[in-house]
């Protein structure tokens, strides 16, 4: 009986690892589009991340965009989810890497 249980457990693990490897292969093949025109995030989410990249708080971003702090956080959380990021900083880094947001404002401040 123990041998049958081990075999069933082994088959279950094989099925799970097959699903995981299929998922990882699909993510590695095309984790996000690299075409800014086909961005997975909305223009408002881009604007919130762009402002965050300048060091603005959610309250400051809300004042600039005439929306509430809660709405800013909503857009940032959506972009984090869509970009498969771990947090806001990671989302900004991904957005910059794929060209979804522009960071030319840094060059102006550093020169």
GISULFEN-V973723 format. One record per residue. N is the residue number from 0. OMEGA is omega in degrees with one decimal (NA if undefined). Layout:
# GISULFEN-V973723
n=N omega=OMEGA
n=N omega=OMEGA
This chain:
# GISULFEN-V973723
n=0 omega=179.6
n=1 omega=179.1
n=2 omega=179.0
n=3 omega=178.4
n=4 omega=178.3
n=5 omega=179.9
n=6 omega=178.1
n=7 omega=178.1
n=8 omega=179.1
n=9 omega=179.8
n=10 omega=178.8
n=11 omega=178.5
n=12 omega=178.2
n=13 omega=178.9
n=14 omega=179.8
n=15 omega=-179.5
n=16 omega=176.1
n=17 omega=177.3
n=18 omega=-179.8
n=19 omega=-179.2
n=20 omega=176.7
n=21 omega=179.2
n=22 omega=-179.3
n=23 omega=178.0
n=24 omega=179.9
n=25 omega=179.1
n=26 omega=-179.1
n=27 omega=-178.5
n=28 omega=-178.8
n=29 omega=-176.5
n=30 omega=177.1
n=31 omega=175.7
n=32 omega=178.6
n=33 omega=179.1
n=34 omega=-178.5
n=35 omega=179.4
n=36 omega=177.8
n=37 omega=-177.2
n=38 omega=177.6
n=39 omega=-178.5
n=40 omega=-176.8
n=41 omega=176.7
n=42 omega=179.7
n=43 omega=176.7
n=44 omega=176.7
n=45 omega=-178.3
n=46 omega=178.4
n=47 omega=178.9
n=48 omega=179.1
n=49 omega=177.3
n=50 omega=177.9
n=51 omega=179.6
n=52 omega=177.6
n=53 omega=177.7
n=54 omega=179.9
n=55 omega=175.0
n=56 omega=178.0
n=57 omega=178.6
n=58 omega=178.9
n=59 omega=178.6
n=60 omega=178.6
n=61 omega=178.2
n=62 omega=179.9
n=63 omega=-175.9
n=64 omega=-178.0
n=65 omega=175.0
n=66 omega=-178.3
n=67 omega=176.2
n=68 omega=178.5
n=69 omega=179.8
n=70 omega=175.7
n=71 omega=-179.9
n=72 omega=176.5
n=73 omega=-179.4
n=74 omega=179.6
n=75 omega=179.0
n=76 omega=176.4
n=77 omega=-179.5
n=78 omega=176.7
n=79 omega=-179.7
n=80 omega=-177.0
n=81 omega=-178.9
n=82 omega=-179.5
n=83 omega=-178.2
n=84 omega=179.6
n=85 omega=-179.6
n=86 omega=-176.7
n=87 omega=179.5
n=88 omega=178.5
n=89 omega=178.1
n=90 omega=177.8
n=91 omega=-179.7
n=92 omega=179.0
n=93 omega=-179.2
n=94 omega=177.0
n=95 omega=-177.5
n=96 omega=-177.5
n=97 omega=176.6
n=98 omega=179.1
n=99 omega=175.2
n=100 omega=-176.9
n=101 omega=179.6
n=102 omega=178.5
n=103 omega=179.9
n=104 omega=178.4
n=105 omega=-179.9
n=106 omega=-179.9
n=107 omega=-177.5
n=108 omega=-174.3
n=109 omega=-178.0
n=110 omega=NA
